[in-house]
Structure formats: C-alpha cells, structure tokens
Amino acid sequence: MRATIDLAAVEAMDAADPLRAMRDRFILPEGVIYLDGNSLGAAAPAVFNELQKAATQEWAQDLIRAWNTAGWFDMPVALGDQLGRLIGAASGQTVVCDTTSINIYKVLHAALGMRPNRSVIVAEGDSFPTDLYMAEGVASTRPGTVLRLEGVDAPTIEELIDERVAVILVNHVNYKTGQLRDMAALTCKAHQVGALIVWDLCHTAGALPVELDAANADFAIGCTYKYLNGGPGAPAFIYAAKRHHDDVHQPLSGWWGHARPFAFEQSYTAGSGIRRFLCGTQPVLSMRALKGALDIWDDVDMAAVRKKSIALTDLFIQLVEARCGAYGLELEGPRDGNARGSQVSFLHPHGYQVMRALIERGVIGDFRAPSTIRFGFTPLYVGYKDVWQAVEVLEDILRTGAWQEARFAVKTAVT
Ligand SMILES: Cc1ncc(COP(=O)(O)O)c(C=O)c1O
C-alpha cells in the first residue's frame, strides 16, 4: 500500500484490475456507489435471463413436466455442487435449499443428535442473532442442553471447548466487525475434544476462498443473496461432509428428504447423501435466479477476488483514517487484511444519522446498532475509484456536519 494516494493512483488501480470486466455483468444504478453487497448483492442480467426462461418457457409451456424436463427436481443438488466449488466442497456434499435460519436448525439439531452423551452447544455472543435464536430453539428440544457463549461465558471461543461440547456453531466472518476466523485451526481444536463444528458462511461465500474439505469441517450453512448475488430471499445452502451422511438425522423430515419421495410411504426413511437435508418443495424461480448468478462465478478466479477484496478494504481504511480521522470515526474490526472478510466497519456515536446522510448522497452502506456503520466491498463490481468517491462523500458529510440535519434522526429502517 502506498503512503499517499490520489485520484490518478486509484484510477490506475482500476485500469490494472483483472476483475474489472466483471462489473459489466451487473446492473448498478446511475449515481450510486454500492457498498452493501454484503447484505444484498447486485442484480445481474444473467439472473433475469434465467428467470425469464424458467417462467415463460418452462413453467408456462412445459407446466408440470418441467420438474423433469427442466431439471427442477434435481436443482437443489445440482446448484449445491456448483456452489460447492466456491467453498472448497467436493461434489455431493452441498445442497441449496430453504433459508439460512432453517438450515441452521436442521444442521445443529442433526449434529447434537450425533453426540447424544454431550450437552453443550458453543456459539458466539456477538453472532448474527438468528444463529443464537435457532441454537436456543434446538437446545429446547433436548432437556439439559446448555448454550455456552463466547464473550459471555469466556472471552474466547477456544476457552469454551471441552469434552462436554457436542457442537460449535461459529461464523467464519463476523457480520458486524468483519473479523475472519481460522477455519482449519478451530475445526482441529473442536475435533481434538470430539466435538463437531458448524460454520456459518453467510459473509464468506463469494467473498473469499473457503476450503471446507481441506479444513475437515463437519457442516456449514450460508446464504446466497449477499456476495453470491442470488437475489432477495434467494435460497440458502447446507454443506455436510460425506463422512457424516449415513449417521445424520435432520429433524425436518419432509418428503423431499425421503429415500423414495414418490412412493408416498406412510413413514419416513431418510434419503441417501446430501439429499436427506431437504425438507419440502423448493422455490424453483428463486433457484433459477440463483443459477444465473452462480454461472457468473464460472469465470471468476477466487484468488483474484481475495486479492482485490483486501486491496479495496485496505484502501478504504487508509483513506477514511487519513481524511475523516478528525471526526470521531473509529475502526471496528481487524486492521490486518488477512484477518478480515470483505467488509469494513467504523464506529461513530451518530452512526445512524451518518449512514442515512451517506445513503441520501448515493453511497449505500448500512448501519448496525448501536453505532456501527458498515461497508461491504464486492470485488466483482466495486472499483477503487468507488472507494475514493465514497470517502469524499463521507468526508464532506462529516466536515460540514450535514448528518446533523433533523431529518436524518428520524428512525426508519436503514438497510
Ligand atoms: C451470519 C448470518 N447468519 C444468518 C443470516 C440470515 O439468515 P436468513 O437468511 O435465514 O434470514 C444472516 C443475514 O444477514 C447472517 O448475516
């Protein structure tokens, strides 16, 4: 990273960016600098093409036949394999289905069931809340199960891991701070005491290279509407290591996970392989949208994504601290790019107002209570000049005090 940087330098960085052409595969509104792809990824014409085809040809013309002729029935597994390539999962271990929250429930319950003599679930106190809520739900199904939380029961997750632990539910990247965990090391630590581990990859899939198989992970879940650009409410995914497939019983035993769904039998027999994580009929149009979004990744080098992600986030931190340092912003989360996901957060006592003022000026990030302003950097469509311009706007809002205008204090949902 250069000590001083100017507009010409960031333009040169864009010109030399090997991912630059990917931006043309997305639709970005005029006048918007979009730094919220870590919440909802941008739209792509490829997604609309798939939707159009699925609706007007397959549904409208083929009707029910499309379950077979268009491969609708097999889509959860086919898309799972396609996505698996982005998270280091060999085929047959990933399935696309349902929502992240529901998948957490399925996987966590299944993992707990695989350790019947253990009673502890470990999670992070500052986890994305749904993970904790679902963990509470799972714990309530087996009397005596306790939840141990990092930041509440001990300062670090490592200190909570012992022989009583059945399963650890942990985020690879923290949604608020962007802190990245060492997947291989924590998985190894869990296995040393006989515990299982579930990785939440919501802020990882499509943001940086992940090696689930190589890390010897047990399970993972994640969403596809952030860095994978599958669209609002796009279906989520589950990874389960092949070695567990025969031992795992997930609680939402719907007919799509049955060994013989079309035999319409009276009682449940789990299907083989990753299919047993399915529950019921899947949202075909959303799946087809996701297919369009995943196809884009066939042409993407994840190492280049990571390199650019670190460069973008480093540049943002450097510019914000140099130009806005006098206005009460404090970096929240790692300074070392290698310990960071693809997002940067700053604390500001009036973060809510600052973010609303930014959004009004076309710089879209988001706010997380009580005082975090959060910016996501999606290497496929964010450039270095975007970073430069976003910081210019931020500096102006802080220097002029524009964020203090009364209308920004009115609480509305900030993305
Ligand atoms: C870490 C994490 N887990 C889970 C979720 C959400 O799950 P769902 O898609 O079920 O709403 C999010 C959403 O932002 C998240 O950041």
The ligand as a Gaussian input file, in Angstrom:
#p B3LYP/6-31G(d) Opt

LIG

0 1
 C      -24.296000     -14.563000       9.734000
 C      -25.705000     -14.630000       9.283000
 N      -26.430000     -15.741000       9.516000
 C      -27.719000     -15.814000       9.099000
 C      -28.317000     -14.756000       8.426000
 C      -29.755000     -14.701000       7.973000
 O      -30.417000     -15.821000       7.787000
 P      -31.786000     -15.844000       6.962000
 O      -31.411000     -15.823000       5.514000
 O      -32.439000     -17.057000       7.403000
 O      -32.562000     -14.605000       7.264000
 C      -27.589000     -13.605000       8.173000
 C      -28.239000     -12.478000       7.453000
 O      -27.753000     -11.418000       7.272000
 C      -26.256000     -13.537000       8.622000
 O      -25.555000     -12.425000       8.400000

